[in-house]
Amino acid sequence: MEHVIGVVSDTHIPRFKALPEALWRYFADVELIIHAGDLSVLSVVSELETIAPVVAVQGNIESDEVRRALPLKRELVIGGCRIGVVHILSPDSARRRSEDEARLEAARREFPQASCVIFGHTHVPYLRQRDGLLLFNPGSATDRRTQPTCTIGRLYIEDASGSLRGEIIPLASSVR
């Protein structure tokens, strides 16, 4: 069986008036949606739940209701794959190294048993598999900042092989 998971982050509602309509199209067949923080208001979870169940963490720009309702990080298992979710993946700046290496070390420190770590915060899509760990930032669904478009993601987990892969999906019309 293949599990299909929607991945979204940094929606910043109500600063951005609404979730992109494309979410309903790209997430129509998902069994779960993971939101990696900066929802800003809790109603984002309710809105996404009209598509599929939602697992979310709080980001660094949240209302009091979001901070009270959501944890800073979570870990879940889907199809035998352990997934860590956090908004800010903080690299230890004590040593000089590549950005990829710093993210990998931070992910291993936060979620030592994970096969995949989903994060947000930067609004920059990031998808790298290294040393048995998939690092996945879907970018922002509403605020492209320096990116050409807003983006979301999909995560695919295959039960039989235990394999997982991610996909970054650019949204055609970007909110600015």
C-alpha positions as CSV (number, residue, x, y, z in Angstrom):
1,M,0.0,0.0,0.0
2,E,1.2,3.5,-0.8
3,H,0.4,6.3,1.7
4,V,0.1,9.8,0.2
5,I,0.5,12.7,2.7
6,G,0.0,16.3,2.0
7,V,2.7,18.6,3.4
8,V,2.2,22.4,3.9
9,S,3.8,25.1,6.0
10,D,3.9,28.8,6.6
11,T,0.3,29.7,5.6
12,H,0.2,32.8,7.8
13,I,-3.6,33.2,7.8
14,P,-5.1,35.9,8.2
15,R,-2.2,37.9,6.9
16,F,-2.8,36.1,3.7
17,K,-6.6,36.0,3.4
18,A,-7.1,32.4,2.4
19,L,-5.5,29.1,1.7
20,P,-4.9,28.6,-2.0
21,E,-7.7,26.8,-3.8
22,A,-5.1,24.5,-5.4
23,L,-4.7,22.8,-2.0
24,W,-8.0,21.1,-2.4
25,R,-7.0,19.8,-5.9
26,Y,-3.5,18.6,-4.9
27,F,-4.6,17.1,-1.6
28,A,-7.8,15.6,-2.8
29,D,-6.4,12.0,-2.5
30,V,-4.2,12.3,0.6
31,E,-4.9,10.4,3.8
32,L,-3.3,13.0,6.0
33,I,-2.1,16.6,5.9
34,I,1.0,17.6,7.9
35,H,1.3,21.3,8.6
36,A,4.8,22.4,9.7
37,G,3.8,25.5,11.5
38,D,3.1,29.2,11.2
39,L,-0.6,28.7,10.7
40,S,-1.1,31.9,12.7
41,V,-4.7,30.9,13.5
42,L,-6.2,27.6,14.6
43,S,-9.0,27.7,12.0
44,V,-6.4,26.7,9.4
45,V,-6.5,23.2,10.9
46,S,-10.3,23.1,10.7
47,E,-10.2,24.2,7.1
48,L,-7.7,21.6,6.1
49,E,-9.6,18.9,7.9
50,T,-12.3,19.3,5.3
51,I,-9.8,17.6,3.0
52,A,-8.2,15.0,5.4
53,P,-7.1,14.6,9.0
54,V,-4.4,17.1,10.0
55,V,-1.2,16.8,12.2
56,A,0.3,20.2,12.9
57,V,3.0,21.9,15.0
58,Q,3.2,25.5,16.1
59,G,5.6,27.9,14.4
60,N,7.2,31.0,15.7
61,I,4.4,33.4,14.6
62,E,1.3,32.0,16.1
63,S,-1.8,33.3,18.0
64,D,-2.2,32.3,21.6
65,E,-4.9,29.8,20.6
66,V,-2.4,28.0,18.3
67,R,0.4,28.0,21.0
68,R,-2.0,26.5,23.5
69,A,-3.3,23.8,21.1
70,L,-0.3,22.6,19.2
71,P,3.1,21.2,20.3
72,L,6.5,22.6,19.1
73,K,7.4,19.3,17.6
74,R,5.8,15.9,16.9
75,E,6.8,12.5,15.8
76,L,4.4,10.0,14.1
77,V,4.7,6.7,12.3
78,I,3.0,6.1,9.0
79,G,3.4,2.8,7.1
80,G,6.4,1.9,9.2
81,C,8.1,5.2,8.5
82,R,8.9,7.5,11.5
83,I,8.3,11.2,10.7
84,G,9.5,14.1,12.7
85,V,7.7,17.5,12.3
86,V,9.1,20.8,13.6
87,H,8.8,24.4,12.4
88,I,12.4,25.5,12.8
89,L,15.1,23.0,12.2
90,S,17.9,24.8,14.1
91,P,21.4,23.9,13.0
92,D,24.1,24.0,15.7
93,S,26.4,26.9,14.6
94,A,29.4,25.7,16.7
95,R,31.1,24.1,13.7
96,R,31.6,25.3,10.2
97,R,30.0,23.0,7.6
98,S,27.7,23.0,4.6
99,E,24.1,24.0,5.0
100,D,23.0,20.4,4.0
101,E,25.3,18.9,6.6
102,A,24.0,21.3,9.3
103,R,20.4,20.5,8.5
104,L,21.1,16.8,8.6
105,E,22.8,17.0,12.0
106,A,20.0,19.2,13.4
107,A,17.4,16.7,12.1
108,R,19.3,13.7,13.7
109,R,19.6,15.6,17.0
110,E,15.8,16.5,17.1
111,F,14.5,13.1,15.8
112,P,17.2,10.4,16.1
113,Q,14.9,7.5,14.9
114,A,13.2,9.4,12.1
115,S,13.3,8.4,8.4
116,C,11.9,11.8,7.4
117,V,12.0,15.2,9.0
118,I,9.5,17.8,7.8
119,F,10.1,21.5,8.7
120,G,9.2,25.0,7.6
121,H,10.1,28.5,8.5
122,T,12.4,29.5,5.6
123,H,9.6,29.6,3.0
124,V,12.3,28.0,0.7
125,P,11.4,24.5,-0.6
126,Y,14.0,21.9,0.4
127,L,14.0,18.2,-0.5
128,R,17.1,16.1,0.1
129,Q,17.6,12.5,1.0
130,R,20.9,11.7,2.6
131,D,22.2,8.9,4.8
132,G,18.8,7.3,5.1
133,L,17.0,10.5,6.1
134,L,14.6,12.6,3.9
135,L,14.7,16.3,4.8
136,F,11.5,18.0,3.5
137,N,10.5,21.7,3.7
138,P,7.4,22.3,1.5
139,G,8.1,26.0,1.3
140,S,5.1,28.3,1.8
141,A,1.6,27.9,0.5
142,T,0.9,31.6,0.6
143,D,4.1,33.7,0.9
144,R,6.7,33.0,-1.8
145,R,9.1,35.7,-0.6
146,T,12.2,35.2,-2.7
147,Q,10.9,32.1,-4.5
148,P,9.3,32.2,-8.0
149,T,6.1,30.6,-6.8
150,C,4.4,29.5,-3.6
151,T,4.8,25.7,-3.0
152,I,3.3,22.8,-1.1
153,G,4.4,19.1,-1.0
154,R,3.4,15.5,-1.1
155,L,5.1,12.6,0.7
156,Y,4.8,9.1,-0.6
157,I,5.4,6.1,1.7
158,E,5.4,2.6,0.3
159,D,4.6,-0.1,2.9
160,A,6.0,-3.1,1.1
161,S,9.5,-1.6,0.5
162,G,9.6,0.9,3.3
163,S,10.6,3.5,0.7
164,L,9.6,7.1,0.9
165,R,9.9,10.1,-1.5
166,G,8.8,13.6,-1.5
167,E,7.5,16.0,-4.1
168,I,7.6,19.8,-4.2
169,I,4.6,21.2,-6.0
170,P,4.8,24.8,-7.3
171,L,1.4,26.6,-7.3
172,A,0.5,28.3,-10.5
173,S,-0.9,31.5,-9.0
174,S,1.1,32.8,-6.1
175,V,-0.3,35.1,-3.4
176,R,2.0,38.0,-2.7
